[in-house]
Amino acid sequence: MLKNINPQLQVYFECLPIHIKNHILELKRPINSLNELLSCVELIEKQEKRWDDPQHGR
C-alpha cells in the first residue's frame, strides 16, 4: 500500500510511468485528490523538460 497516496487514486497512480511514480513517492507528501496527483505529474514533467533543455545551465 502506498502511504502518501489516497487509496482511491491508486488506479491512476499505477498508470503513470515508473520514473514519475518514483518521483512522487520520493516527495513523501500526501496526495489526497486527483488534482494533487495531476499537479505533481505536471511539475515533474516541467522539471524534466527544463533539465533536457540544451540552454539549461547557461
Backbone as numpy.savetxt, mean C-alpha at the origin, in Angstrom:
# Nx Ny Nz CAx CAy CAz Cx Cy Cz
-3.81 -14.10 9.94 -4.64 -12.91 9.94 -3.77 -11.66 9.94
-4.19 -10.68 9.20 -3.46 -9.43 9.10 -3.87 -8.51 10.25
-2.91 -8.13 11.05 -3.22 -7.36 12.26 -3.67 -5.93 11.95
-3.08 -5.31 10.94 -3.40 -3.90 10.71 -4.45 -3.68 9.61
-4.96 -4.73 9.03 -5.96 -4.62 7.96 -7.31 -5.12 8.48
-8.32 -4.31 8.28 -9.68 -4.72 8.64 -9.98 -6.03 7.92
-10.46 -7.04 8.63 -10.74 -8.34 8.00 -11.70 -8.26 6.81
-12.57 -7.27 6.81 -13.49 -7.11 5.68 -12.78 -6.65 4.41
-11.57 -6.14 4.55 -10.79 -5.66 3.40 -9.81 -6.70 2.87
-9.74 -7.83 3.52 -8.73 -8.83 3.15 -8.84 -9.26 1.69
-10.04 -9.40 1.17 -10.20 -9.82 -0.22 -9.59 -8.79 -1.17
-9.72 -7.51 -0.84 -9.12 -6.46 -1.66 -7.61 -6.45 -1.51
-7.17 -6.61 -0.28 -5.74 -6.63 0.01 -5.05 -7.76 -0.74
-5.66 -8.92 -0.77 -5.05 -10.09 -1.42 -4.94 -9.93 -2.93
-5.70 -9.03 -3.51 -5.63 -8.78 -4.96 -4.47 -7.87 -5.35
-3.83 -7.27 -4.39 -2.74 -6.33 -4.67 -1.45 -7.08 -5.00
-0.57 -6.44 -5.78 0.74 -7.05 -6.03 1.51 -7.22 -4.72
2.33 -8.22 -4.66 3.04 -8.58 -3.43 3.89 -7.42 -2.91
4.54 -6.66 -3.78 5.39 -5.57 -3.28 4.54 -4.46 -2.65
3.33 -4.24 -3.13 2.43 -3.26 -2.53 1.97 -3.78 -1.16
1.60 -5.05 -1.10 1.18 -5.64 0.17 2.30 -5.53 1.21
3.51 -5.83 0.80 4.63 -5.75 1.73 4.83 -4.34 2.26
4.71 -3.34 1.38 4.84 -1.95 1.82 3.76 -1.60 2.84
2.54 -2.01 2.57 1.44 -1.71 3.48 1.66 -2.37 4.83
2.10 -3.60 4.84 2.35 -4.30 6.10 3.50 -3.67 6.88
4.49 -3.15 6.17 5.61 -2.49 6.83 5.19 -1.19 7.51
4.13 -0.56 7.00 3.66 0.69 7.59 3.15 0.49 9.02
2.63 -0.68 9.29 2.11 -1.03 10.61 1.08 -0.02 11.10
0.35 0.58 10.19 -0.73 1.48 10.59 -2.05 0.81 10.29
-3.04 1.03 11.13 -4.34 0.38 10.90 -5.01 0.90 9.63
-5.57 -0.01 8.88 -6.33 0.33 7.67 -7.72 -0.25 7.88
-8.67 0.65 8.06 -10.01 0.24 8.45 -11.05 0.40 7.35
-10.70 1.08 6.28 -11.68 1.30 5.21 -11.03 1.09 3.85
-11.88 0.90 2.87 -11.37 0.74 1.50 -10.68 2.02 1.04
-11.20 3.17 1.45 -10.55 4.43 1.09 -9.14 4.52 1.65
-8.96 4.08 2.88 -7.62 4.08 3.48 -6.69 3.15 2.72
-7.19 1.99 2.36 -6.38 1.04 1.61 -5.98 1.61 0.25
-6.94 2.18 -0.45 -6.66 2.77 -1.76 -5.71 3.95 -1.66
-5.83 4.74 -0.61 -4.91 5.86 -0.41 -3.48 5.37 -0.20
-3.33 4.31 0.58 -2.00 3.73 0.79 -1.41 3.24 -0.52
-2.22 2.54 -1.30 -1.74 2.03 -2.59 -1.32 3.19 -3.48
-2.12 4.24 -3.53 -1.80 5.40 -4.36 -0.50 6.06 -3.93
-0.31 6.23 -2.64 0.93 6.84 -2.15 2.15 5.98 -2.47
2.02 4.69 -2.32 3.13 3.78 -2.64 3.46 3.85 -4.12
2.44 3.86 -4.96 2.68 3.94 -6.41 3.33 5.26 -6.79
2.91 6.36 -6.18 3.53 7.67 -6.45 4.99 7.65 -6.03
5.26 7.07 -4.88 6.63 7.00 -4.40 7.50 6.16 -5.35
6.97 5.05 -5.84 7.72 4.20 -6.76 8.00 4.95 -8.07
7.03 5.69 -8.56 7.23 6.45 -9.80 8.30 7.51 -9.60
8.30 8.14 -8.41 9.30 9.16 -8.14 10.69 8.56 -8.15
10.85 7.36 -7.57 12.16 6.71 -7.54 12.59 6.22 -8.92
11.60 5.92 -9.78 11.92 5.47 -11.14 12.20 6.63 -12.07
11.89 7.85 -11.64 12.09 9.04 -12.47 13.60 9.26 -12.68
14.05 9.33 -13.95 15.48 9.50 -14.20 16.03 10.83 -13.68
15.17 11.81 -13.44 15.63 13.09 -12.94 15.68 13.13 -11.42
15.24 12.05 -10.76 15.28 12.00 -9.30 16.73 12.08 -8.83
16.97 12.91 -7.85 18.31 13.02 -7.31 19.12 14.13 -7.93
18.54 14.81 -8.89 19.27 15.93 -9.50 19.08 17.18 -8.70
